[in-house]
């Protein structure tokens, strides 16, 4: 994602790399539900009541909302709206920060 963020002028690289990152972000919860013992951890061990789980969940929702906004402003930018450039760039910076926090909180919760 960082390479695509800094190579925004190369659209043939930027757009597929960002789409791949978004698809990875969407597929990760599916993988975790299918391959991890989430029921035991969250329900049986009552980890669902911890602040870290809810902070991670809130950051995930924020990340998905930012990714949707990024796709919307990117589509407007693709169709020639110059005003969307600053919005898209600001959302990209916010998405980088939120994604780093999602990775950090997810890493903190990993066993």
Secondary structure, 3 states (H helix, E strand, C coil): CHHHHHCCCCHHHHHHHHHHHHHHHHHHHHHHHHHCCHHHHHHHCCHHHCHHHHHHHHHHHHHHHHHHHHHHHHHHHHCCCCCHHHHHHHHHHHHHHHHHHHHHHHHHHCC
